[in-house]
Every structure is written in C-alpha cells, then in structure tokens.
Amino acid sequence: MTAQTPQVTLNNGVQMPILGFGVYQIPPEQTEQTVTDALAAGYRHIDTAAAYANEDAVGRAIAASGIPRDELFVTTKLWIQANGDNTKRAFDASLQRLGLDYVDLYLIHQPLGDYYSEWRAMQELNRQGVARAIGVSNFYPDRLVDLIANNEITPAVNQVETHPFFQRTADQELMREHGVQIESWGGFAEGKNDLFTHSTLSEIGAAHGKSVAQVVLRWLTQRGVIAIPKSVRPERMAENIDIFDFQLTDAEMAHIAALDTGASLFFDHRDPAMVTWLNGRRDN
Ligand SMILES: NC(=O)c1ccc[n+]([C@@H]2O[C@H](COP(=O)([O-])OP(=O)(O)OC[C@H]3O[C@@H](n4cnc5c(N)ncnc54)[C@H](OP(=O)(O)O)[C@@H]3O)[C@@H](O)[C@H]2O)c1
C-alpha cells in the first residue's frame, strides 16, 4: 500500500489498508479503466465480489498495472452456496477470473444458504494460504456470534452497511470484543439522504477545507472502520484518498454521531422478502 494509507492488523496478523476502493455497480465494460485509474490514484486495496460480475476486469487492470502482487490487497466475496464443494468451486472460479493465485480476503457475501458449510470450506482455503484472511459480510450480531461459537476460525472482518445515518457503533463494539474488524460498505450511503450536501457534514468540511466525502471517510477511519468508497471519476478517487492529513475533533465526531438513525437506508437482511429475493439470485 502507498505509504500514506494506514493499515489495520486483522486477528490473524494480516495487514489490511484501512482505505480501499469498491467496484460494486461499475459496469463490467467500465471496470478495467476505473480500476486502472484507482490504482494510478494510489489505491492498493480493491473490493470486488463474484456477484458484481466484474472480477475479470479487476484482474485485467491489476495485471496491466505491473504493481507487485504483495503491494495489493484484493478482497472478493462468495455468493450464496448450497455446500462446501460449491464453495471451493466458486473460489477457484473467482481466482481464475481475477487472474490471481491467492486473495487477501475472502468474504461470505450474505448470511444465507448453507453458510456453515461455506465457512468450513473457507477455513480450509485459509489454511492452504489461498485466502490469506477470511470473513463475512452483512452478518448481524446474532449470526456472527453463532458462527464464531461453532467454528474454529473467527472471521477476520465483517463488512456491513455503515455510514453517518447507520453508524453501527454497538455492532462495532461487539465485533471488537470478538476480534472481528468492522468494514463499511456504502460509506456514503450511495448519496442517499442528500449526504453530499448535508449541512452538518458540510460545515465540518468547511472548517478543515475538506469535502463532505472526505469528512465521512475521515470519520469512518478515525473510528477504526475500514472504508471502500466507489467512484468512477478520477478526480473523486483522488479526493477520497486524500483524508490522512487532517483530524476531526471530539466535538465534530459527536456532531456526526448525532446523525445516526440506527436503521438501514437500504434493506434488512432479516426481511423474509429480501431473503427470498437474494436466494433467487443463486446460480447453483
Ligand atoms: N457486502 C455488500 O453487501 C456490499 C453492498 C454494497 C456495497 N459494497 C461494497 O462497498 C463499496 C462502496 O459502497 P457503494 O459503492 O454501494 O456506495 P458508496 O461508496 O457509498 O457511494 C458511491 C456513490 O458516491 C458517489 N461518489 C463517490 N465519491 C464521491 C465524491 N467524492 N463526491 C460526490 N460523490 C461521490 C459515486 O458516484 P461516481 O461513481 O459517479 O463518482 C457513487 O454514486 C462497493 O463498491 C462495494 O465494493 C458491499
């Protein structure tokens, strides 16, 4: 990772840049150029998923960059599977699309399907060294604690919706108690609630000569939350990585804390209709 980006140490000792680049909803035909631009802007941590249908484009951009593999941190995610054999096949397919021989972090994308079999297969991948760290995504505390209680390896990371309107502070504390690193998805809430023109965030930004986006990313990382903003625009990529030269005061952190609604702006993974819809996207 570039010298300026701080790292967090995961529960198995693996170092992970606290700021990365997300590629969700980037059209496959635009992803190679976008990731090429992100790498040029200094990002060394890329977050993709089998479900984003752009792992191959991420892989092409990585290969073309010439950046040594050990300077990159690549995360991908397993879509809902029926058993452990499918999990290993899905992992091999992701590696092949990415053109890599290992990933730095492999996540269970959803707490759905036979994720206990998925986890046992992922533990093997981790022991083999082809997934340097393994973790989960979208796990509410009850599911996370149960997974930990019934398996050998504790997830290194739980990637969950986390932004100023849904801050997950109690969830973060519980994860910390169990040695699980919180990672934010949708750190900008994808712009919902007029985030980028929000008055409180704009005022704090003005006090530091920084944008709302920079305030949000600074707030996340200052809380110890890994952030993976997505942008297809090089000027915003540069803006979003330029957050390590200022610090929010305790009063500013408290003002942002007051914006928490405690509820998702997207959907609830415990909603039966959503569970049905997500399972409908299974390809096995
Ligand atoms: N595990 C999961 O289930 C899950 C779910 C969702 C997301 N994720 C991961 O989290 C990553 C980030 O979340 P996200 O992509 O959903 O949304 P996000 O990062 O919260 O927001 C992205 C939006 O913000 C805009 N934007 C970016 N930088 C900006 C700036 N400086 N000023 C103004 N607008 C800006 C982008 O537009 P432009 O692109 O036009 O700049 C885009 O519309 C994803 O890419 C993915 O890797 C994971």
PDBQT file of the ligand as one rigid body, heavy atoms in Angstrom, charges set to zero:
ROOT
HETATM    1  N1  LIG A 301     -21.064  -6.511   1.044  1.00  0.00    +0.000 N 
HETATM    2  C1  LIG A 301     -22.114  -5.944   0.497  1.00  0.00    +0.000 C 
HETATM    3  O1  LIG A 301     -23.238  -6.461   0.526  1.00  0.00    +0.000 OA
HETATM    4  C2  LIG A 301     -21.929  -4.629  -0.201  1.00  0.00    +0.000 A 
HETATM    5  C3  LIG A 301     -23.052  -3.864  -0.571  1.00  0.00    +0.000 A 
HETATM    6  C4  LIG A 301     -22.836  -2.645  -1.195  1.00  0.00    +0.000 A 
HETATM    7  C5  LIG A 301     -21.532  -2.202  -1.427  1.00  0.00    +0.000 A 
HETATM    8  N2  LIG A 301     -20.454  -2.972  -1.075  1.00  0.00    +0.000 N 
HETATM    9  C6  LIG A 301     -19.041  -2.522  -1.302  1.00  0.00    +0.000 C 
HETATM   10  O2  LIG A 301     -18.885  -1.212  -0.765  1.00  0.00    +0.000 OA
HETATM   11  C7  LIG A 301     -18.417  -0.335  -1.797  1.00  0.00    +0.000 C 
HETATM   12  C8  LIG A 301     -18.895   1.085  -1.559  1.00  0.00    +0.000 C 
HETATM   13  O3  LIG A 301     -20.306   1.151  -1.486  1.00  0.00    +0.000 OA
HETATM   14  P1  LIG A 301     -21.228   1.639  -2.698  1.00  0.00    +0.000 P 
HETATM   15  O4  LIG A 301     -20.470   1.539  -3.972  1.00  0.00    +0.000 OA
HETATM   16  O5  LIG A 301     -22.503   0.904  -2.577  1.00  0.00    +0.000 OA
HETATM   17  O6  LIG A 301     -21.555   3.154  -2.410  1.00  0.00    +0.000 OA
HETATM   18  P2  LIG A 301     -20.798   4.446  -1.797  1.00  0.00    +0.000 P 
HETATM   19  O7  LIG A 301     -19.329   4.286  -1.845  1.00  0.00    +0.000 OA
HETATM   20  O8  LIG A 301     -21.474   4.772  -0.506  1.00  0.00    +0.000 OA
HETATM   21  O9  LIG A 301     -21.259   5.584  -2.812  1.00  0.00    +0.000 OA
HETATM   22  C9  LIG A 301     -20.899   5.579  -4.148  1.00  0.00    +0.000 C 
HETATM   23  C10 LIG A 301     -21.577   6.795  -4.807  1.00  0.00    +0.000 C 
HETATM   24  O10 LIG A 301     -20.967   8.014  -4.324  1.00  0.00    +0.000 OA
HETATM   25  C11 LIG A 301     -20.522   8.777  -5.438  1.00  0.00    +0.000 C 
HETATM   26  N3  LIG A 301     -19.273   9.439  -5.016  1.00  0.00    +0.000 N 
HETATM   27  C12 LIG A 301     -18.091   8.825  -4.755  1.00  0.00    +0.000 A 
HETATM   28  N4  LIG A 301     -17.180   9.723  -4.337  1.00  0.00    +0.000 NA
HETATM   29  C13 LIG A 301     -17.789  10.938  -4.336  1.00  0.00    +0.000 A 
HETATM   30  C14 LIG A 301     -17.363  12.238  -4.009  1.00  0.00    +0.000 A 
HETATM   31  N5  LIG A 301     -16.129  12.473  -3.579  1.00  0.00    +0.000 N 
HETATM   32  N6  LIG A 301     -18.255  13.261  -4.139  1.00  0.00    +0.000 NA
HETATM   33  C15 LIG A 301     -19.518  13.022  -4.572  1.00  0.00    +0.000 A 
HETATM   34  N7  LIG A 301     -19.991  11.794  -4.891  1.00  0.00    +0.000 NA
HETATM   35  C16 LIG A 301     -19.127  10.754  -4.776  1.00  0.00    +0.000 A 
HETATM   36  C17 LIG A 301     -20.338   7.804  -6.566  1.00  0.00    +0.000 C 
HETATM   37  O11 LIG A 301     -20.562   8.413  -7.819  1.00  0.00    +0.000 OA
HETATM   38  P3  LIG A 301     -19.475   8.336  -9.023  1.00  0.00    +0.000 P 
HETATM   39  O12 LIG A 301     -19.081   6.906  -9.191  1.00  0.00    +0.000 OA
HETATM   40  O13 LIG A 301     -20.243   8.882 -10.206  1.00  0.00    +0.000 OA
HETATM   41  O14 LIG A 301     -18.335   9.206  -8.607  1.00  0.00    +0.000 OA
HETATM   42  C18 LIG A 301     -21.452   6.783  -6.297  1.00  0.00    +0.000 C 
HETATM   43  O15 LIG A 301     -22.682   7.264  -6.812  1.00  0.00    +0.000 OA
HETATM   44  C19 LIG A 301     -18.957  -1.005  -3.065  1.00  0.00    +0.000 C 
HETATM   45  O16 LIG A 301     -18.366  -0.515  -4.233  1.00  0.00    +0.000 OA
HETATM   46  C20 LIG A 301     -18.683  -2.457  -2.781  1.00  0.00    +0.000 C 
HETATM   47  O17 LIG A 301     -17.327  -2.747  -3.006  1.00  0.00    +0.000 OA
HETATM   48  C21 LIG A 301     -20.650  -4.170  -0.461  1.00  0.00    +0.000 A 
ENDROOT
TORSDOF 0
